[in-house]
Amino acid sequence: YAAELLLDRDHLDKIHELLGAKGYLAAVPRRGRLLVGGVGGGIEGMKAFVAHARIEHDAAPAGDRISPVSLFVRDGAPTAVVGELQLIALAATQR
């Protein structure tokens, strides 16, 4: 399952390499679907990523839903949950 990829350090390290980023967002909104990205677009890009993960989760058949949660991945491991409230707080610190 795609959710198991979030536990595979080699896989997460390879995504770091491919994206050329120290950190990125990852989500598994439905069975067989791993989403990555979001950080390169700044706070607005991260908001769009979080919203997209939620939309995919909610649109999936109930038996295929995994989680609407987005995670920040750094150093080959998920390190934080990132949602709309966290992004609002982050935006406030950058003013």
C-alpha positions as CSV (number, residue, x, y, z in Angstrom):
1,Y,0.0,0.0,0.0
2,A,1.0,3.6,-0.5
3,A,0.8,4.3,3.2
4,E,3.7,1.8,3.8
5,L,5.9,4.0,1.6
6,L,5.8,6.6,4.4
7,L,7.7,4.1,6.6
8,D,10.3,3.2,4.0
9,R,13.3,5.5,4.6
10,D,15.1,4.5,1.3
11,H,12.0,5.5,-0.6
12,L,11.6,8.8,1.2
13,D,15.3,9.5,0.7
14,K,14.9,8.9,-3.0
15,I,12.0,11.3,-3.2
16,H,14.2,14.0,-1.5
17,E,16.8,13.3,-4.2
18,L,14.3,13.5,-7.0
19,L,12.7,16.7,-5.8
20,G,16.0,18.3,-4.8
21,A,14.4,19.5,-1.6
22,K,15.4,19.1,2.1
23,G,11.7,18.7,3.0
24,Y,8.4,18.0,1.3
25,L,4.8,17.2,2.1
26,A,3.5,13.7,1.7
27,A,-0.1,12.3,2.0
28,V,-1.8,9.1,1.4
29,P,-5.5,10.1,1.0
30,R,-6.7,6.9,-0.5
31,R,-5.5,3.3,-1.2
32,G,-2.7,3.2,-3.8
33,R,-2.1,7.0,-3.9
34,L,1.0,8.7,-2.5
35,L,1.1,12.4,-3.0
36,V,4.3,14.4,-2.6
37,G,5.3,18.0,-3.1
38,G,3.8,21.3,-1.9
39,V,6.8,23.0,-0.3
40,G,8.3,24.6,-3.4
41,G,5.2,26.8,-3.7
42,G,5.6,28.4,-0.3
43,I,2.7,28.6,2.1
44,E,0.2,28.9,-0.7
45,G,1.6,25.8,-2.4
46,M,1.4,23.9,0.9
47,K,-2.2,25.1,1.5
48,A,-3.1,23.8,-2.0
49,F,-1.4,20.5,-1.3
50,V,-3.3,20.1,2.0
51,A,-6.6,21.0,0.4
52,H,-5.9,18.6,-2.5
53,A,-5.2,15.7,-0.1
54,R,-8.4,16.4,1.7
55,I,-10.4,16.5,-1.6
56,E,-9.0,13.2,-2.8
57,H,-9.7,11.5,0.6
58,D,-13.3,12.7,0.7
59,A,-13.9,11.8,-2.9
60,A,-12.6,8.2,-2.6
61,P,-15.0,5.3,-1.9
62,A,-15.2,4.7,1.9
63,G,-13.3,1.5,1.6
64,D,-10.4,3.1,-0.2
65,R,-9.9,6.1,2.2
66,I,-6.7,6.1,4.2
67,S,-6.1,9.5,5.7
68,P,-6.6,13.2,4.8
69,V,-3.5,14.2,6.9
70,S,-0.5,15.7,5.3
71,L,3.0,15.1,6.8
72,F,6.2,17.1,6.5
73,V,9.0,14.7,5.5
74,R,12.6,15.6,6.4
75,D,15.8,13.5,6.5
76,G,13.9,10.5,5.2
77,A,11.2,10.5,7.9
78,P,7.8,12.1,8.5
79,T,8.5,14.7,11.2
80,A,5.3,16.8,11.6
81,V,1.6,16.9,10.7
82,V,0.8,19.9,8.4
83,G,-2.7,21.2,8.2
84,E,-4.5,24.4,7.6
85,L,-4.1,25.6,11.2
86,Q,-0.3,25.0,11.1
87,L,0.0,26.9,7.8
88,I,-2.0,29.8,9.2
89,A,0.4,29.9,12.2
90,L,3.4,29.7,9.9
91,A,2.2,32.5,7.7
92,A,1.7,34.7,10.8
93,T,5.3,34.2,11.8
94,Q,6.5,35.3,8.4
95,R,4.9,38.8,8.5
